[in-house]
């Protein structure tokens, strides 16, 4: 709270060691640079298929820009090369969860052949990514979606996707619609429903409830109309009720 107020007032806080504060700021900067890189790929030949895919899914250019959706090409080190040229170190890329290491120590881009959804904290700063495997990159051996690993910026059990934008509507008394995935959020916002969030592909937790309680006391769960969606809705409802929230379930027709 002090940090938020200090930033608004233009006051410098000194309660944190300079090295630690600077390192955290560098991680925010590297995540911002990665967001810009993935988004820009859509306007190059390497992103043509991805851009067409998003169009086929019903997304319009304005929505793609609004959420800064991007594409990670099927290359092992393209992001690493691009960001090190901008002055970021390998250690910073690794700390941000953007690259990983093999057992032999070889570096690789964590996201390859995936539609990229930047995940922001409640203040609108990119802290992680959700990556959906592109149909042309599927082999059957990878997960449909993967998220960034937990880092100094990203705690999966706390971060709520799109809360940075939805909170403005929630503060006006609207109930919060909770859906399962990134694309669900994006399509609803495009349709004019702005009071919508998702839980970054993880189970709905006490940490998510606490984040949402800052802005609303009413949750409407709209999960997929399949057995997995029903189980998730039941578990999420229990977590929300235990926290004293008002809860409703939006039932979608099968399929």
C-alpha positions in Angstrom: 0.0 0.0 0.0 2.8 2.4 0.8 4.5 1.7 -2.5 1.4 2.3 -4.5 0.7 5.6 -2.7 4.4 6.6 -3.0 4.3 6.1 -6.7 1.2 8.2 -7.0 2.7 11.0 -4.9 6.1 10.8 -6.5 7.8 10.0 -3.2 10.8 7.6 -3.1 10.6 4.9 -0.4 13.8 3.5 1.1 12.5 0.6 3.1 13.9 -1.9 0.6 17.6 -2.5 -0.2 18.4 -0.8 -3.5 19.8 -4.0 -5.0 16.6 -5.9 -4.3 14.4 -3.2 -5.6 16.4 -2.7 -8.8 16.4 -6.4 -9.5 12.6 -6.6 -9.2 12.3 -3.6 -11.5 14.5 -5.3 -14.1 12.3 -8.4 -14.0 9.2 -6.2 -14.8 11.2 -4.6 -17.6 12.2 -7.9 -19.1 8.6 -9.1 -19.0 7.5 -6.0 -20.7 10.1 -6.4 -23.4 9.1 -10.0 -23.9 5.4 -9.0 -24.2 6.4 -6.5 -26.9 8.4 -9.1 -28.8 5.8 -11.7 -28.9 3.1 -9.2 -29.9 5.3 -7.8 -32.7 5.8 -11.2 -34.1 2.2 -11.2 -35.3 3.1 -8.5 -37.8 6.0 -10.5 -39.3 6.1 -13.6 -41.5 6.8 -15.8 -38.5 3.5 -14.8 -37.0 1.2 -15.0 -40.1 -0.3 -18.3 -39.2 -0.9 -17.2 -35.6 -2.6 -14.0 -36.8 -4.9 -16.0 -39.1 -5.6 -18.4 -36.3 -6.7 -15.6 -33.9 -8.9 -14.2 -36.7 -10.5 -17.6 -37.2 -11.2 -17.8 -33.5 -13.2 -14.6 -33.8 -10.7 -12.0 -32.4 -10.6 -8.6 -34.0 -7.3 -6.5 -34.2 -8.5 -4.1 -31.5 -8.8 -7.0 -29.0 -5.5 -8.5 -29.9 -3.9 -5.1 -29.2 -5.8 -4.6 -26.0 -4.6 -7.8 -24.5 -1.2 -7.7 -26.3 -1.7 -11.3 -27.4 1.3 -12.6 -29.3 3.1 -15.6 -30.7 6.2 -17.5 -29.7 7.8 -18.9 -32.9 9.0 -22.5 -33.1 12.6 -21.7 -32.4 14.8 -22.6 -29.4 16.4 -19.3 -28.7 14.7 -16.5 -30.7 13.5 -14.7 -27.6 16.8 -15.1 -25.8 18.7 -13.6 -28.8 16.2 -10.7 -29.1 16.3 -9.7 -25.4 20.0 -10.1 -24.8 20.5 -7.7 -27.7 18.4 -5.2 -25.7 20.7 -5.5 -22.8 19.0 -8.1 -20.6 21.2 -10.8 -19.2 20.6 -14.6 -19.4 20.3 -14.6 -15.6 17.4 -12.1 -15.8 15.6 -14.0 -18.5 15.9 -17.2 -16.4 14.8 -15.4 -13.2 11.7 -14.1 -15.1 10.8 -17.7 -16.2 11.3 -16.9 -19.9 14.1 -19.4 -20.5 15.0 -22.7 -19.0 18.0 -25.1 -18.9 18.4 -28.7 -19.9 20.0 -31.2 -17.6 23.3 -30.5 -19.5 22.9 -26.8 -18.9 21.8 -25.8 -22.4 19.5 -22.8 -22.5 16.2 -22.8 -24.3 13.1 -20.5 -24.8 10.4 -21.8 -22.5 7.6 -20.9 -24.9 7.8 -22.2 -28.5 5.0 -22.6 -31.1 2.4 -21.0 -28.7 -0.2 -18.2 -28.8 1.0 -16.0 -25.9 -1.3 -14.3 -23.4 0.5 -11.8 -21.0 -0.7 -12.3 -17.4 -0.7 -9.0 -15.4 -0.9 -8.3 -11.7 -3.6 -6.1 -10.2 -1.6 -3.0 -11.1 -1.3 -4.0 -14.8 2.3 -5.1 -14.9 3.1 -8.3 -16.8 4.3 -10.9 -14.4 3.9 -14.1 -16.4 2.6 -15.7 -19.6 0.1 -18.3 -20.6 0.9 -20.1 -23.8 -1.6 -22.1 -25.9 0.0 -24.6 -28.3 -0.7 -23.6 -31.9 -2.5 -26.3 -33.9 0.4 -26.5 -36.5 2.9 -27.0 -33.7 1.0 -29.8 -31.9 2.8 -33.2 -31.5 0.5 -34.6 -28.9 3.3 -34.7 -26.3 2.9 -31.2 -25.0 0.2 -29.6 -22.8 -2.4 -27.5 -24.5 -1.6 -24.7 -22.2 1.5 -24.0 -20.1 2.1 -21.1 -17.7 5.3 -19.4 -16.7 6.9 -21.0 -13.6 6.5 -19.2 -10.3 9.0 -16.4 -10.0 9.7 -13.4 -7.8 6.9 -11.7 -9.7 4.4 -14.5 -10.2 2.5 -16.6 -7.7 -0.1 -18.7 -9.4 -2.3 -19.1 -6.3 -2.7 -15.3 -6.1 -2.7 -13.8 -9.6 -6.1 -13.4 -11.3 -6.1 -12.9 -15.1 -7.6 -9.6 -16.3 -8.2 -8.3 -12.7 -6.2 -5.2 -13.6 -8.9 -4.2 -16.1 -12.0 -5.8 -14.5 -11.5 -4.1 -11.1 -12.6 -0.7 -12.5 -16.0 -2.3 -13.3 -16.2 -4.4 -10.2 -15.8 -1.2 -8.0 -19.1 0.0 -9.5 -20.9 -2.9 -7.9 -20.9 -5.4 -10.8 -20.5 -9.1 -9.8 -17.3 -10.8 -10.9 -17.7 -13.5 -13.6 -15.0 -16.1 -13.2 -14.2 -18.3 -16.2 -11.7 -21.1 -16.9 -9.3 -19.7 -19.5 -7.7 -16.8 -21.2 -9.6 -17.0 -24.4 -12.9 -17.1 -22.4 -12.0 -13.8 -20.9 -10.8 -12.2 -24.1 -13.9 -13.2 -26.0 -16.3 -12.0 -23.3 -14.5 -8.6 -23.0 -14.7 -8.3 -26.8 -18.4 -8.9 -26.5 -18.7 -6.1 -24.0 -18.7 -8.0 -20.8 -15.8 -6.4 -18.9 -16.4 -7.8 -15.3 -14.7 -11.1 -16.1 -11.5 -12.8 -14.8 -9.8 -16.2 -14.9 -7.4 -18.0 -12.6 -4.5 -18.5 -15.0 -5.2 -22.2 -15.6 -5.0 -23.2 -11.9 -7.6 -24.2 -9.4 -9.5 -21.4 -7.7 -7.8 -20.8 -4.4 -8.1 -18.8 -1.1 -5.4 -16.5 -2.6 -7.6 -15.7 -5.6 -10.6 -15.1 -3.3 -8.6 -12.6 -1.3 -7.6 -10.7 -4.4 -11.2 -10.5 -5.6 -12.6 -9.5 -2.2 -10.8 -6.2 -2.5 -13.2 -5.2 -5.3 -16.4 -7.3 -5.0 -18.3 -9.6 -2.7 -20.2 -11.5 -5.5 -18.8 -14.1 -7.8 -20.5 -15.8 -10.7 -18.7 -18.9 -11.9 -19.1 -19.7 -15.6 -16.9 -22.8 -16.2 -17.1 -25.2 -19.1 -20.2 -27.4 -19.4 -18.3 -30.7 -19.0 -17.5 -32.9 -16.0 -14.1 -31.2 -15.4 -15.8 -27.8 -15.5 -18.5 -28.9 -13.0 -16.0 -30.3 -10.6 -14.0 -27.1 -10.8 -17.1 -25.0 -10.2 -18.1 -27.0 -7.1 -14.6 -26.7 -5.6 -14.4 -23.0 -6.5 -17.9 -22.4 -5.0 -16.8 -24.1 -1.7 -13.7 -21.9 -1.5 -15.7 -18.7 -2.1 -18.5 -19.6 0.3 -16.0 -20.3 3.1 -14.6 -16.8 2.5 -18.1 -15.3 2.9 -18.7 -14.4 -0.7 -22.0 -14.4 -2.5 -21.9 -17.1 -5.2 -23.9 -18.0 -8.2 -23.3 -20.5 -11.0 -23.9 -19.7 -14.7 -25.0 -22.9 -16.4 -23.9 -23.2 -20.0 -25.5 -25.6 -22.4 -23.5 -28.8 -23.1 -21.0 -28.2 -26.0 
